[in-house]
Amino acid sequence: MAGGASKRRSGTRSNQEEGMNKKELVDAMADAAGISKADAEKALNGMLMAVSKALAKGDKVTLVGFGTFATVKRPERTAKNPRTGEKITIPAKTIAKFKPGSKLADAVN
């Protein structure tokens, strides 16, 4: 869009369609906790860093009622290149997973 205008228009998007971005989450955290947006952003960044470091070490992070962050090892596998049909090897890797807790699951349903 010209002039650096955002593709989003205020009030026209649905959170169910596009989700909540980091700024909106920080705003919601600040409102819920009665703290400044700067403090809410520091708290969110700290939480994300702590979870990332724990997962990098292979630890699990459990927030009772909310859910569990953990890592899962995916084994090496073979697949087919859709363009050429050639068989390729996809290397093993470790991925992050999130399993919702009971309170979060109940709140969503």
N, C-alpha and C positions, 0 to 999 in steps of 0.2 A: 504494500500500500504506500502511496506517496507521502512524503513528509514524515516518515517514521510512525505513522498512525498505526495503532494496534488493530488486529483483525477482530478483536473482541469489542463488542459494543456494550456499554454499561446497561445492565438490567435486561439484556436480551438472551443471555445464556442460562441454561438449566444446569445445576450442579450434577444432576443425574446423567446428563449427556456428556459433560466435559470434565467433571470432577472439580476438586478444590485444588488450587495451586498453593505454593508455599506462602505467598503474601496473604492470601485469604485465611490460611491456617494460622499464621502468626496473628492476624487480626482477631480471629476467633479465640485463640489462646489468651491474648491480652484482655479481651472483654470478659472471658470466663473467670480468669484469675485476678482481675482488677489490677493488672500491672501494665507498665508501658509496653508499647510495641517493640521497642529496642530490647527490653528485658525478655520479652516473649521470644524474640528471634534468637537471642543468646541461649535461652533455655532449649529451644528446638534444635539449634545447631549443636549444642552440647550433647543432647540426647542422641542425635543422629551419629555424631562422632563416636560416642561411647558404644552404641550398638555396632557400628562398623568395625571398631577395634576388636570388640568381643568376637564377632563373627570371623574376622581375619585370623584370630587365634584358635578358632574351632570351637569356641564356647557357644552355648545357647543363652538367649536372653528371654526370660519369661516374665510377663506382666500379668499377674493373676487376674482373670476375668477378661482381659483385653486380648492376649494372644502370646504366641511364642515365635521368636525369630531364631532360625537355625540354619545350618549349612547342610547341603546334601551333595555327595560326590556322584557325578554322572560318569559312567564308564566310557571308554573309547568305543566308537561304533562306526560302521560303514554306512554310507548313504549314496544316493545317486544324484549327480549334477543334473538338474532339470533341463538345462540347455543342451548339454552334450550327451547326456546319458552315461557319462563316465562315472565309475565307482570312485568315491573319495572317502578318506578317513577323517572323521571328526574326532579331534583329540578329547581325552578325558578332561573334565573340569569340575570345579566346585562352584555351586550356585547357592544363593541365599533364598530361603523360603520363609513364608509367614503362615502360621496356622492360627486362625481366629479362636479366641477363647469363648466360653459359653455366654458370658454377658454381652460381648460384642455380637455374637451370632444371634442372640435373642433381640438385641436392639435393632439389628438389620431386618429381621423377619417380622 
